[in-house]
Amino acid sequence: MGVTRLGSVASLLNSVADFVGSALTQKKTNGASLLGTLTSPVLSFFLSNSTTNSGYPWGKLTDFGTNPYSDHPKTGVVRYYDFTVSRGVIAPDGYERDVLLVNGAFPGPLIEANWGDTIVVTVNNNITGPEEGTSIHWHGFLQQETPWEDGAPGISQCPVPPKKSYRYEFIASLYGSTWYHAHYSAQYAGGVVGPIVIHGPTQAKYDIDLGPVMLSDWYHEEYFDLIKKMLAPKGSPRVLSDNNLINGKMNFDCNTVALGDKTPCVSNAGLSKFKFQSGKTHRLRLMNTGADGVQRFSIDGHILTVIAEDFTPVKPYNTTVVILGVGQRADVLITANMGKPDSSFWMRSNLTVCSPARQPNALAAVYYDKADTSLAPASTPWEIPNPSLCANEDLGKTEPLFPMKIPDPTFTQTMDIETFKNASEVTLWKFNGVSMRVDYNNPVLLLANEGNFTYPAQWNVVNYYTNSSVRIIVRNKTPGSHPMHLHGHNAYILHEGDGLDWDGTITRPSNPHRRDVHLVRGNGHLVLQFDGNPGVWSFHCHVAWHASGGFLSSLIIAPKKVDQMRIPTDVQQNCRAWEQYTKHNVVDQIDSGA
């Protein structure tokens, strides 16, 4: 197996000094966001709690002795946020483009809460010129007893109409690191993303929480134009990213801009910077918030200790590189003991060979206490074997701290991933035999709540009736990998491997890994299982372009309980507002919609 140095960026450098310098202001590159700057605040270990005078807000609950799916603190604290989604113009990598912003920022504002708090977010849709609907998904949250707050249009809600607002309210029943993003078409690839941190118990010892490190591929064309090209007759399903960002920042070689492109572009826009305190241990909350790319994250010379994956605390393990598919997260600890107090190092995140990219290598600078932050690091990357496939770490490496034995499934289903060309020679995706297309005006959850369980085939709805523990064997009949995301659940990951056929082996049945996204490799299989959370939940590939091409399904869990749910009136009011909007405006739904 060959060896690669993580992060060849020589083609981008005019000089190292120019590369680390910032030619653009933070406002120009990222709007109102402070992420990626040395003034970005560090996080506390938990937020002050008005109902608790002392001690942890979660009391005696622990990360190793508490079942987080059945027991969480009842803090009585409500954290309020107000988000406005609107259009703007920024240049995250120096190439100026139209984007979608949350409160004028890319990435959007941090949502921060304690385990057991209630989170309330009012989303104001101010997308104009042209107008679009929107919705926000709170990635990884179980939404127990609140499936209508999941944010999947056509599945759990109607879109929020332009110039209207919707108030999401849900419990932080799990803890750790995650993100929010638009779930309307591939809108989040245009900028509607932001981090979420839920503070909770941890055995891991660290000194400083540096907070979110958001890793994302980046595109110079608007998401809508990319989808139109992709879904045109004889269009290519491969969408190439133009760059790769860390906390919304990276440089771009403007000399590579196509002839005739008059877009303003600055080659040394500026990189993200982080401050490490010499001798201290730092927590970084890694998040793959991109549209397509599988990320390989590292810091030159430093060992990463993984303490959580998605919303699951794991027994700590050491590595030099963390692999994250879209939607996946990993909390890592790094001790600043690899040099003198004036040392500096490169942070790197590289898109793997599985990810179509024009410039796959992202850099950020890490500075110890007394390092000169105007100078570029001179560190060299780890030598790491080239990946022969696009997959997560071996499941044997990742063991949840709180043990849960896999229950016997009450139902087992096989779902195949396929591509095909329709009669118009448009390349689409099929999942479980269907290329999905949602109906924005008729969310499945609301119909099921009314006792209607008969739907058009193109909605790709699977009803599991009374089954309480469902096992799904995903068979990937395509050569590319896919990050499979199940809403409303932290699934048991039983097996992943080559070939379409599963031999029945379960990795550590006494305590299999649990997470809400896992990669299925090309021409391989993934076996997952979940304990039913009543509701209607999207199960899809988290590559934005694949979801746009129909790679989704909707799973109805415990339909009798769904039928009896008391859905708040504001959910119906939002649908009435959307219906009124669509009576007078044509909604240009050019893809699956979800």
Phi, psi and omega in degrees: 000134181289166179239138178237148170273126183293104169109062172277114183235020186301326183293342181271346192264122166276318169202153181299321181298316179295327186294321183275340178288157181248113180277341182244152176286161177299323179298323181288322183275322189225013178063230185275001182285142174256355180300142180087001179247160179287351176264001176294127188290145171283161183262151173279171180285336172195164180271151177299145187233116186294342181265357181232123181280330182207163178082178181286142179299338181267008175061233184265005178291142185233169179276352182243345185239005183239129174284108186287348181272349179233349185217119174217156182294152175249085188284333185074006182264137178246128177255119185258137176224148178232115184245135171243122179262124184210168177277155177198178179231119177220177181220076184304328179242015180099343178266113187287135180206159173287136183222174168250133185238153172250115185054037177074013187235146167223121350298163182290175184297151177287133166263128184226134181204171172263156175305126180095351175290160170263133178252128177237121180234118173270119181257118178257120181271103178246031178281112180228166174061056001271167178283149173214151167287174175201168170201157182238131176256134181261091196298126175091349180285139184288332182052041177297123180070006175223048184297340178288351178262011185286336172086020179258107184293142183080351179242303181248348181198169166274155175299156172281120184292158174304141179067018177238171182229156174218140182254115175270140179216124183203163182267138172277077186278345172243168183224157182133214187242134177203198185206164172242154179200155174299145178234033180248109186054218178257033186304327184293337176293346177268358174131352184275079178217154176193161184272155173228133175234121175249112182285136180206184184290151176205139173281338185294139180258124176210165186256324189223132176257104181279354172082208191290140168234098186267124183250126185207132168294159187220145186235138182273345174263154177292150184302322183296318179291322178297318180294319179301318178293317183297320185262016173282155175307129182066016177288159181267135176285351178273120179248115184277130172282157180263339184199179179223132189241150168242119185050041172079015185223147172182160174270163180218139179278101183293346176291346180268358179296139183300146176302137180092348178278111183264013181297132176304134183211135178235126189289328182247064183298323180130145182253161171290148179229144180230145178249122174256141173268124184305129178085350182265157177258131187244141175259126173245137182252092185281137181218126172271103183251024182277182180266335189212317197287139169278126187259145172238108188259140177203164170231125185309130172076356186246138174275136177258128175256113182278126181242350178201147174229125190054229181263027184239111171297135182237160173298126188302139172220152184261148179202164174259346181215138177249129180258127182227121168281169181302131179092344182278154178227157173212130173266128183231152175249137178226128177262130183276074182228024184257014179185186178283167180300345178259017182281158173215155186215155174274134165264138185227145167218121186242135174289137182285171180296345179283350189250117180294117187209141174278324179222099190269356192253119177255144178232148166218160183254134176248124183242130170286175189313309190256014179287150176279111186284359176269352182255150179280143172300156178242018184286160179248150185285160172297146170267115188231136180305140174300136177290129178274349179207168179255096182211162175285176176303153176307134184299337178293341181280333192247105182240123180301144178294315177272117186281138175220118178288142180291126178282163174291131180288146174268347178203139178235134182226145173255131179234122184264146173256127182215159169242157178201166173250130179279187184295339179266010181063035173263129179279124181231170178252144171243135175231123185060034174085003184227139167266113192282148170213121184276161172250106183304329186276351184224075178300136183301320182301316182291323177294317179297324178295336177269003180088009180265112181239025177242123188224159174299148183301326185290351175282345175052054181265131176244123181257121181264006172051238186266007184290131186260340179219111189250133176250129180239128174258109179269122179249119185265105180269019179239159184281346183264157178277161181218128173279109185270123184241128176249119178289151171075007184212152165251094192284150167288130176258107190270322184195152176208135181184185180287156175078157183280336187264130177268132184273005178091356180290136175243128178285115177053067181301337178288341181193067181293159179296154178227132173196170183261352173223137172213144181280134166256126185286164177300135181053037181232193181222156177222132179242121178229164181214148180216147173273128192299126172252112186306130180155189173240121192233136176284137173233116191204165169285135182271006167289118187304320184289328178287319177298320177299328180275011172105008186275070178209161167214165175241128182251122176267120180249128178055064185302328179296323177288324177298319180300331184263358182293145176259093183280131183303150183294334182291339175293314177293322179298321177296321178293322177295321178295320178294318179298319178296321179297317184287344175292334185243358181221137178276123177270118184275080180272095187268356182222201180298333179095339186263000000 
